[in-house]
C-alpha cells in the first residue's frame, strides 16, 4: 500500500492508514475448547458447502468471521448459519465494499465520519462528529456508516478483529442528533452484519440531551457491546501514564511488548495465526467509565490535538475518498483473487474473540 509523502505540507490531509510505533501486537487469548472447535468445524462445512456459492464468499466467511458470528449467537450453530447466510445475501445486495460516490458524496462532504489512525492495540480509529451532520435520515446515512466500517475493516492488520470509535459531541445540538429510528436501523445493521467488530467506544463531550437518547436506544444494544462504551471526561485528561497499559485482550503476563517496532511505514508485527478477541475482563463490566485517559489507550501521534494528542490531521473530502476507495479496492481484489480458504487446524486450538 502506497504511503503519502509525510514531508509534504499537504500530508496533514492524508488519513493515517499506517500503524504508529506504539501500536502493538494483539495479545493471544485462551484457546478454543474441544466443543467450540467442533462447532467451528461443523459450521465451516455447512457454510462452505451449502451457503457460500463463490470462492470470494468462502474467503469472506473464513474461520475468524465464523468465530465472530458464533460468539455473537452464543455458539448456536443453527442461528449462526442463518445469520451468516443473511449477511452473505445482504452483502450481495447492498455491496458494502463498493462505495457509490454519487450517493455518498454529500454524506462525506463535511467529515462527520472518517477513519484515521489506530489505538494502542492496532485497532483502526473511527472518528464521529455529530455536530457536522448535514443530511436527514435516509438509507444514504446507513450506507455512509457502512462505508467507513468497511474501510476500517480493510485497514485491520493481521490478527486485529475490532475497531475503536471516538464520538465527539462538542458543538452538537438536538437538531444534529440522529433520530431514534435511524439509530435503531444502524444498530440493526451493525449487530446483524458486523458482529464482534467493536473493540472500544469513547464518547467525548456528551451533552445533556444525549443521555435521554442513549436511554432510548440502550435496549437495542447488546450488553456486551454496551460494556465497551466509555464516557470520557476531557477535564480529567492528562499526559500519558508512565505505567504501560496492557491490551484489554490479555493479562499483563500474556502481553508481549517486545514485538513493538518503531517503523510507521509498515505493520509493526508479522502475520499472526491466532484470532484476537477481547476477553471477559474487558466486556463483563456493566457500567460505563469516565476515568479513561485517552493517551493511555491511543498513541499520541494518532490522537487528534483536540483530544490531547499531536495528530494534525485535517479532513479533506477528495483525498479521504480517494484513499478509502483505494483501500477498499485492494481489499476487494484480495478477496476475489486470494488463495483458497484454509481452515484453522483443529489441533492448534485457535484463539477466540471472547
C-alpha positions in Angstrom: 0.0 0.0 0.0 1.4 3.4 -1.0 2.2 5.8 1.8 1.8 9.5 1.3 4.9 11.7 1.4 4.9 12.9 5.0 7.4 15.6 4.2 4.9 17.4 2.1 2.9 20.2 3.7 -0.2 18.6 2.4 0.4 15.4 4.3 -1.8 16.6 7.1 -4.8 16.0 4.8 -4.0 12.3 4.4 -5.7 10.0 6.9 -3.4 7.9 9.0 -3.6 4.5 7.4 -0.3 3.1 8.7 0.4 2.0 12.3 2.3 4.0 14.9 5.4 2.9 16.7 3.3 2.4 19.8 0.8 0.1 18.2 1.4 -3.4 19.4 0.6 -7.0 18.6 -2.8 -8.2 19.7 -2.3 -10.5 22.7 -3.4 -14.1 22.4 -6.4 -15.4 24.3 -7.4 -18.7 25.8 -7.6 -21.4 23.1 -11.0 -22.8 21.9 -12.4 -25.7 23.8 -12.9 -29.0 22.1 -16.7 -28.3 21.9 -16.1 -24.9 20.3 -13.7 -26.4 17.8 -16.3 -29.0 16.9 -18.9 -26.2 16.4 -16.5 -24.3 14.2 -15.7 -27.3 12.1 -19.4 -28.1 11.7 -20.3 -24.5 10.8 -17.5 -24.2 8.3 -18.6 -27.4 6.5 -22.2 -26.1 6.3 -21.3 -22.6 5.2 -18.6 -23.5 2.6 -20.6 -26.3 1.0 -24.3 -25.2 1.2 -24.3 -21.4 1.7 -21.3 -19.8 0.1 -21.6 -20.0 -3.7 -18.3 -18.4 -4.7 -14.7 -18.6 -3.6 -14.9 -14.9 -2.6 -17.8 -15.7 -0.3 -15.8 -18.5 1.3 -12.9 -16.2 1.8 -15.1 -13.7 3.5 -16.6 -16.5 5.7 -13.2 -17.6 6.9 -12.7 -19.0 10.4 -12.3 -15.6 12.0 -15.5 -14.5 10.5 -17.3 -17.7 11.6 -15.9 -17.3 15.1 -17.3 -13.8 15.4 -20.7 -14.9 14.3 -20.6 -17.9 16.6 -19.8 -15.8 19.6 -22.4 -13.3 18.8 -25.0 -16.1 18.5 -23.9 -17.7 21.7 -22.4 -20.7 19.8 -25.8 -21.8 18.5 -24.8 -23.4 15.1 -28.3 -23.1 13.5 -28.7 -19.5 14.5 -25.2 -18.7 13.3 -25.7 -20.4 10.0 -28.8 -18.4 9.3 -27.1 -15.2 10.4 -24.2 -15.8 8.0 -26.5 -16.7 5.2 -28.4 -13.5 5.7 -25.1 -11.5 5.8 -23.9 -13.1 2.6 -27.1 -12.2 0.8 -27.0 -8.7 2.3 -23.5 -8.2 1.0 -24.5 -9.4 -2.4 -27.5 -6.9 -2.5 -26.0 -4.0 -0.5 -22.5 -4.2 -1.9 -21.0 -2.5 1.2 -17.4 -2.7 -0.1 -18.2 -0.9 -3.4 -18.9 2.8 -2.4 -21.3 4.7 -4.6 -19.7 8.1 -5.0 -22.8 9.7 -6.5 -24.9 8.6 -3.5 -22.3 9.2 -0.7 -20.6 12.4 -1.9 -22.9 14.7 0.0 -22.6 12.5 3.2 -18.8 12.6 3.1 -18.6 16.3 2.4 -18.3 17.7 6.0 -16.1 14.9 7.6 -18.7 13.9 10.1 -17.3 10.3 10.0 -13.8 9.2 8.9 -11.2 6.6 9.7 -7.7 7.9 10.7 -5.1 6.3 13.0 -5.0 3.3 15.3 -5.2 2.7 19.0 -2.6 1.0 21.2 -4.0 -2.4 20.2 -3.7 -1.6 16.5 -7.5 -1.2 16.1 -8.4 1.4 13.4 -9.9 4.7 14.8 -13.3 5.7 13.5 -14.0 9.4 14.4 -17.6 10.5 14.6 -18.5 14.2 14.9 -22.4 14.7 15.1 -22.1 18.5 15.0 -21.2 18.2 11.3 -24.4 16.3 10.4 -25.6 17.7 7.1 -28.4 15.4 6.0 -31.7 13.9 7.2 -32.4 10.3 8.0 -32.1 8.1 4.9 -30.6 4.9 3.6 -27.6 7.1 2.5 -26.8 7.7 6.1 -26.6 3.9 6.7 -24.5 3.4 3.6 -22.2 6.2 4.9 -21.6 4.4 8.2 -21.1 1.1 6.4 -18.6 2.8 4.0 -16.4 3.8 6.9 -16.8 0.4 8.7 -15.6 -1.4 5.6 -12.7 1.0 5.4 -11.7 0.3 9.0 -12.0 -3.4 8.5 -9.9 -3.3 5.3 -7.2 -1.5 7.4 -7.1 -4.0 10.2 -3.7 -5.6 10.5 -3.4 -9.4 10.6 -4.8 -10.6 13.9 -6.9 -7.5 14.6 -10.7 -8.0 14.6 -12.1 -4.9 16.1 -12.2 -1.1 15.7 -12.2 1.8 18.1 -14.8 4.5 17.8 -14.3 8.1 19.1 -17.6 10.1 19.2 -17.1 13.8 19.8 -20.3 15.7 20.7 -18.6 19.1 21.0 -20.8 21.7 19.4 -23.6 19.3 18.7 -27.3 20.2 19.2 -30.5 18.3 19.5 -31.3 19.0 15.8 -28.0 17.4 14.8 -28.6 14.2 16.9 -29.6 11.2 14.8 -33.2 10.2 15.2 -34.1 7.1 17.2 -35.4 5.4 14.0 -32.2 5.7 12.0 -30.1 4.9 15.1 -32.1 1.7 15.6 -31.6 0.7 11.9 -27.8 1.4 12.1 -27.6 -0.7 15.3 -29.5 -3.5 13.5 -27.1 -3.5 10.6 -24.1 -3.5 12.9 -25.4 -6.3 15.0 -26.6 -8.4 12.1 -23.7 -8.0 9.7 -20.7 -6.7 11.7 -20.9 -8.8 14.9 -18.0 -8.5 17.4 -16.4 -5.7 15.5 -16.4 -3.1 18.2 -13.4 -3.1 20.5 -13.9 0.2 22.4 -16.0 3.3 22.0 -15.1 6.6 23.7 -17.9 9.2 23.9 -16.5 12.7 24.5 -18.2 16.0 25.4 -21.6 14.2 25.7 -24.3 16.9 26.1 -27.3 16.6 28.5 -29.7 15.7 25.7 -27.6 12.7 24.6 -28.4 10.7 27.7 -32.2 10.5 27.2 -31.4 9.5 23.6 -28.9 6.9 24.8 -31.5 5.6 27.2 -34.0 5.1 24.4 -31.6 3.1 22.2 -29.9 1.2 25.0 -32.5 -1.7 24.9 -31.4 -2.3 21.3 -27.6 -2.5 22.2 -26.2 -5.8 23.2 -25.0 -5.8 26.9 -21.5 -6.9 25.8 -21.3 -4.1 23.3 -22.7 -1.6 25.9 -19.9 -2.6 28.3 -17.3 -1.4 25.7 -18.7 2.2 25.7 -16.7 4.7 27.8 -17.8 8.3 28.6 -14.6 10.4 28.7 -14.3 13.5 30.9 -11.9 15.8 29.0 -11.3 17.8 32.2 -9.6 14.7 33.7 -7.3 14.1 30.7 -3.6 14.2 31.5 -0.2 13.2 29.9 0.3 9.6 29.2 0.8 7.5 32.3 4.3 6.1 32.9 2.7 2.7 33.5 2.1 0.9 30.2 -1.5 -0.2 30.0 -1.9 -3.8 28.8 -4.2 -4.7 26.0 -7.8 -5.5 27.1 -7.4 -8.9 25.4 -4.8 -10.2 27.8 -3.4 -10.0 31.3 0.0 -8.4 31.9 1.7 -11.8 31.9 0.2 -12.6 28.5 1.3 -9.4 26.9 4.4 -9.4 24.6 5.6 -5.9 24.4 8.9 -6.8 22.8 7.2 -7.2 19.4 6.7 -3.5 19.1 8.7 -1.8 16.3 9.5 1.8 15.5 8.5 1.7 11.8 5.5 3.7 10.8 5.6 2.7 7.2 4.8 -1.0 7.6 2.9 -3.2 10.0 4.9 -3.4 13.3 4.1 -7.1 13.6 4.3 -10.2 11.3 1.4 -12.3 10.4 -0.4 -13.7 13.4 -2.1 -17.1 13.3 -4.3 -16.5 16.3 -7.7 -14.8 16.4 -7.8 -11.7 18.5 -10.8 -11.1 20.7 -11.4 -9.0 23.9 -11.7 -11.2 27.0 -14.5 -11.2 29.5 -12.4 -8.9 31.7 -13.0 -6.1 29.2 -16.6 -6.9 28.4 -18.2 -8.1 31.6 -18.4 -4.7 33.2 -22.0 -3.4 33.1 -21.1 0.3 33.7 -19.5 2.9 31.6 -16.5 4.9 32.7 -15.3 8.5 32.7 -11.9 7.7 34.1 -10.3 6.7 30.7 -7.1 8.7 29.9 -7.1 8.7 26.1 -3.3 8.9 25.8 -3.0 5.7 27.7 -5.1 3.8 25.1 -4.3 5.8 21.9 -0.8 6.7 20.7 -0.2 10.5 20.9 0.6 10.8 17.2 -2.7 9.0 16.3 -4.9 11.1 18.6 -6.1 14.4 17.3 -4.9 17.6 19.0 -8.4 18.5 20.2 -8.3 15.4 22.5 -4.8 15.8 23.8 -2.8 14.1 21.0 -0.4 15.5 18.5 -2.1 14.5 15.2 -2.7 17.5 13.0 -4.8 15.5 10.6 -7.4 17.7 8.8 -10.2 16.0 6.9 -10.2 16.6 3.1 -13.1 15.1 1.3 -11.4 14.4 -2.1 -8.2 13.0 -0.5 -10.1 10.9 2.0 -12.4 9.5 -0.6 -9.5 8.5 -2.9 -7.5 6.9 -0.1 -10.5 5.0 1.4 -11.6 3.9 -2.1 -8.1 2.6 -2.8 -8.0 0.6 0.4 -11.4 -0.9 -0.3 -10.4 -1.8 -3.9 -7.3 -3.6 -2.6 -9.3 -5.5 0.0 -11.9 -6.4 -2.6 -9.2 -7.6 -5.0 -7.6 -9.7 -2.3 -11.0 -11.3 -1.5 -11.7 -12.0 -5.1 -8.3 -13.2 -6.2 -6.8 -14.6 -2.9 -5.8 -18.1 -2.2 -8.5 -20.7 -1.3 -9.6 -20.5 2.3 -7.6 -22.6 4.7 -9.2 -23.8 7.8 -7.6 -23.3 11.2 -6.2 -26.7 12.1 -8.2 -28.2 15.0 -5.1 -29.3 16.8 -3.9 -25.8 17.1 -6.9 -24.7 19.2 -7.1 -21.2 17.8 -8.0 -18.2 19.9 -11.4 -16.6 20.0 -12.8 -13.0 20.1 -14.2 -13.6 23.6 
